Amino acid sequence: MAKKNGNGGFGKVFLGFILGIAAVAAGAFLYLHFGTLPVAVSDAPFPYEKQIVKVPLNGRIDREIKTPPFGINEDVFESGAHIYVDQCASCHGVPGHDVGYARYMYPSAPQLWKKHGKSGVVGVSDDSAGETYWKVANGIRLTGMPAFKHVLTDTQMWQVSLLLKNANAELPLPVTQILTK
């Protein structure tokens, strides 16, 4: 009688494992190459795409959030309004005037002077100024939101962030006039 070697079973399992990984990799490649992935702005997103992206974004912001180096006053709001009009309004609108093409961006550019959500919050006024500052400074990948840390100074980014934090409050008349010219 011949004695069976016990190593043959392990080799078959290992070979099956390797072939399984190769098959999954080949299938993924073929799907990416020939499939109909949502790459156009008008395509429907992947299931739970927005929720999945928020987890690492919020985690990173929470780790790197800063507090404003100065408080709010009319001068801060006026400076922030000038910067906003020059750098932000073309995508995010101004009070009373939304940007028409913003809804066709993916994801759509939020109109920062418009109420949204169940609580009727204006723009990002429900976010901390530090969160808005992080988004202005670093941008957000795959959203069209650029990073401004090489375009604006820290002071300018804080001025815009503090202005947007207070978008739901009544702003001084000179600030409103700057925003609605």
Summary of the structure (lengths in Angstrom):
residues: 181
radius of gyration: 24.9
end to end distance: 97.5
largest distance: 100.3
contacts: 435
relative contact order: 0.13
helix: 53%
strand: 4%
